[in-house]
């Protein structure tokens, strides 16, 4: 059985090299993630992709009920193949029962029942829930 020293300088170099390699890899991965984050539309109010939430009611984008049509267009431009659509704002009485729009509206209203924030309430008003 060959004898090896437990505190060999060769082993120490090997460990530190592996550490620096891992550290470099992590830094590169973080940089890549940050670069990819810029692809989605900004949620900053200053860029007008989302409507501002105004307390006291109202409907539609003026009250903050989701993305504006401009925001949706930008998102679809930035994400090719996206199927994002604007809200179904037609009153339920004017929608044909069983139509695609009526189905989307019904589905959104069912999914968003638990939204109690100002933005959630505004979105539900916009969709006529």
DOVOPA-936614 format. One line per field, with one value per residue (C-alpha): residue in three letters; x, y, z. Coordinates in nm, 4 decimals, always signed. Layout:
BEGIN
vodren: Ala; ...
px: X; ...
py: Y; ...
pz: Z; ...
***
This chain:
BEGIN
vodren: Unk; Unk; Unk; Unk; Unk; Unk; Unk; Unk; Unk; Unk; Unk; Unk; Unk; Unk; Unk; Unk; Unk; Unk; Unk; Unk; Unk; Unk; Unk; Unk; Unk; Unk; Unk; Unk; Unk; Unk; Unk; Unk; Unk; Unk; Unk; Unk; Unk; Unk; Unk; Unk; Unk; Unk; Unk; Unk; Unk; Unk; Unk; Unk; Unk; Unk; Unk; Unk; Unk; Unk; Unk; Unk; Unk; Unk; Unk; Unk; Unk; Unk; Unk; Unk; Unk; Unk; Unk; Unk; Unk; Unk; Unk; Unk; Unk; Unk; Unk; Unk; Unk; Unk; Unk; Unk; Unk; Unk; Unk; Unk; Unk; Unk; Unk; Unk; Unk; Unk; Unk; Unk; Unk; Unk; Unk; Unk; Unk; Unk; Unk; Unk; Unk; Unk; Unk; Unk; Unk; Unk; Unk; Unk; Unk; Unk; Unk; Unk; Unk; Unk; Unk; Unk; Unk; Unk; Unk; Unk; Unk; Unk; Unk; Unk; Unk; Unk; Unk; Unk; Unk
px: +0.0000; +0.1570; +0.2103; +0.0433; +0.0812; -0.2510; -0.1387; +0.0107; +0.0489; -0.0620; -0.4017; -0.4427; -0.3806; -0.6280; -0.9015; -0.8488; -0.8460; -1.1760; -1.3195; -1.2207; -1.3581; -1.6939; -1.6955; -1.6326; -1.9070; -2.1556; -2.0662; -2.1107; -2.4449; -2.5660; -2.4643; -2.6531; -2.9654; -2.9530; -2.9199; -3.2218; -3.4342; -3.4427; -3.6524; -3.9916; -4.1680; -4.0795; -4.3268; -4.2208; -4.5164; -4.3073; -4.2978; -4.6799; -4.7076; -4.9336; -5.2079; -5.1901; -5.4237; -5.6514; -5.8397; -6.2091; -6.3316; -6.3678; -6.3148; -6.0608; -5.7022; -5.7866; -5.8502; -5.5511; -5.7204; -5.4201; -5.1941; -5.2749; -5.3056; -4.9686; -4.8168; -4.9634; -4.8221; -4.4769; -4.4902; -4.5864; -4.3096; -4.0528; -4.1804; -4.2492; -4.5113; -4.6885; -5.0672; -5.1250; -5.4464; -5.6131; -5.9133; -6.2642; -6.4317; -6.7599; -7.0524; -7.1741; -7.5188; -7.3628; -7.1464; -7.2739; -7.3114; -7.0485; -6.8273; -6.4488; -6.4674; -6.7419; -6.5342; -6.2238; -6.4242; -6.5880; -6.2523; -6.0796; -6.3615; -6.3446; -5.9642; -5.9569; -6.2276; -5.9712; -5.8026; -5.8833; -5.6143; -5.6926; -5.5346; -5.7324; -6.0590; -5.9861; -5.9084; -6.2306; -6.4293; -6.2627; -6.3599; -6.7167; -6.6882
py: +0.0000; +0.3331; +0.6008; +0.9423; +1.2447; +1.3760; +1.7416; +1.7245; +2.0669; +1.9002; +1.8195; +2.1732; +2.3186; +2.0775; +2.1808; +2.5533; +2.5187; +2.3332; +2.6034; +2.8846; +2.6912; +2.6471; +3.0140; +3.1229; +2.8917; +3.0394; +3.3950; +3.3124; +3.1454; +3.4502; +3.6796; +3.4619; +3.4649; +3.8425; +3.8733; +3.6457; +3.8398; +4.1423; +3.9568; +3.9919; +4.3285; +4.5548; +4.5795; +4.9365; +5.1706; +5.4311; +5.2160; +5.2067; +4.8299; +4.7927; +5.0276; +5.2028; +5.0853; +5.3643; +5.3268; +5.3915; +5.1698; +5.2159; +4.9583; +4.8707; +4.9812; +5.3207; +5.1410; +4.9077; +4.5954; +4.4261; +4.4854; +4.7553; +4.6633; +4.8328; +4.6101; +4.2979; +4.3974; +4.4519; +4.1164; +3.9338; +4.1117; +4.0152; +3.6556; +3.5123; +3.2403; +3.3879; +3.3584; +3.6369; +3.8284; +4.1333; +4.1015; +4.0191; +4.3484; +4.2868; +4.2684; +3.9107; +3.9979; +4.0821; +3.7687; +3.4663; +3.1768; +2.9104; +3.1412; +3.1497; +3.4911; +3.3771; +3.0734; +3.2846; +3.5240; +3.2447; +3.0724; +3.3931; +3.4750; +3.1249; +3.1404; +3.4886; +3.4519; +3.4610; +3.7848; +4.0397; +4.3033; +4.6343; +4.5096; +4.1862; +4.3680; +4.6060; +4.3135; +4.1370; +4.4557; +4.4883; +4.1304; +4.1882; +3.9152
pz: +0.0000; -0.1051; +0.1562; +0.1017; +0.3232; +0.4573; +0.4279; +0.0807; -0.0893; -0.4129; -0.2593; -0.1319; -0.4780; -0.6291; -0.3815; -0.4273; -0.8068; -0.7925; -0.5667; -0.7998; -1.0957; -0.9176; -0.8208; -1.1809; -1.3026; -1.0539; -1.1533; -1.5219; -1.4546; -1.2579; -1.5434; -1.7939; -1.5772; -1.5480; -1.9264; -1.9788; -1.7310; -1.9605; -2.2192; -2.0424; -2.0476; -1.7616; -1.4761; -1.4077; -1.4089; -1.5899; -1.9047; -1.9247; -1.9892; -1.6873; -1.5882; -1.2529; -0.9799; -0.8693; -0.5445; -0.5481; -0.8307; -1.1999; -1.4716; -1.7332; -1.7641; -1.6157; -1.2853; -1.3199; -1.4479; -1.6075; -1.9051; -2.1548; -2.5227; -2.5717; -2.3021; -2.4629; -2.8040; -2.6529; -2.4717; -2.7917; -2.9827; -2.7187; -2.6883; -3.0361; -3.0343; -2.7303; -2.7231; -2.4697; -2.5359; -2.3857; -2.1545; -2.2744; -2.1844; -2.3677; -2.1223; -2.0681; -2.2050; -2.5432; -2.5627; -2.7500; -2.5024; -2.5747; -2.7830; -2.7317; -2.5680; -2.3304; -2.2369; -2.1708; -1.9562; -1.7583; -1.7059; -1.5900; -1.3502; -1.2000; -1.1602; -1.0122; -0.7464; -0.4671; -0.5755; -0.3064; -0.3770; -0.5459; -0.8696; -0.8532; -0.7935; -1.0825; -1.3150; -1.2167; -1.2828; -1.6231; -1.7148; -1.5839; -1.3201
***
